[in-house]
Amino acid sequence: MMSSIDKFKKEIPELVRVHRKKSSLSQTALAELAGVGKTVIFDLEHGKMTIQLDTLLRILDALNIEMRLLSPLLQAMKETQE
């Protein structure tokens, strides 16, 4: 069974590449939109996961991708407070 970290490492590069191509953006154009270097986009799309979180969030934002965190504990706490 694939861990959530392994799943994340596999899905993020594909997600970015597919959204970038569907948006008709080159790696350079996406880099400019996100305010990062072209090599960051290249590395990310090729599975290099040493990217800083704020950089990843800027890239996802430029592609209109929302990242959500799921916490069953936090959800249960909110439900008991309602």
N, C-alpha and C positions, 0 to 999 in steps of 0.2 A: 504494500500500500504506500502511495506517495504521500510524504509529509506536506503540510501546508507551505513550508518554506520551499520545498522542491517544486511544488505546484506553482507558487508565485514566480520562482525563477524561470519556469518554463512558459508561463502565460504572459508575463509582462513584455518580453521582447516581441512576441507574436502580436499582442494587442497594439503596441506602439507601431509596429511595421504596417499592420493592416489598416489602422486608422490613418496613418500618414499617407499611405498610397491611395486610399479611398478619398482623401482630402486633396489629392493631386499635389502633394508637397514633396519636394526633394528633401534629403537629409539636411542639406544646407538651409533651405527655407524654414524647415521646422526648427532648426537650431536658432535661427534668427528670431523667429516668433517667440520661442521660449527663453531667449536670452542666454543660450549656452553655446558651447563650441560644437562644431560639426562632429568631431571625434566622439563626443559624449553620446550623440544619437547613434552613430555607427556602433560604438561599443555596446550600448544598451540593446540594440537590435540583434547583436551577435551574442547576447547572453552574459556579458560582463556585468556583474552585479556589485561593483564597488562604487556605485553612484551614491551621492549624498541624497538624503530624503528630500530636502528642499529643491534640489535639482530635478529629481524624479517628479515631484509635485508640479513644478513649473512646466515640464514637458507634458504631463497628463492634462494640465489645465489648458495648454495651447491646443490640445487635440479634443477638448471638451469631454474628457474622461474624468468621471468622479470616482475617487477611491474612498471606500467605506470600511470601517473596522467594525466587526461584529463581536460583541461581548455578551454571552448569555448571562453572566453575573450582573453586569450593569443593567441589562434589560430586565432581569428579575427584580432588581432593586427598584427600578423605576415603576414597575407594575405594582409593587407592594405599597408604593407611596401614593398611588392614584386612588 
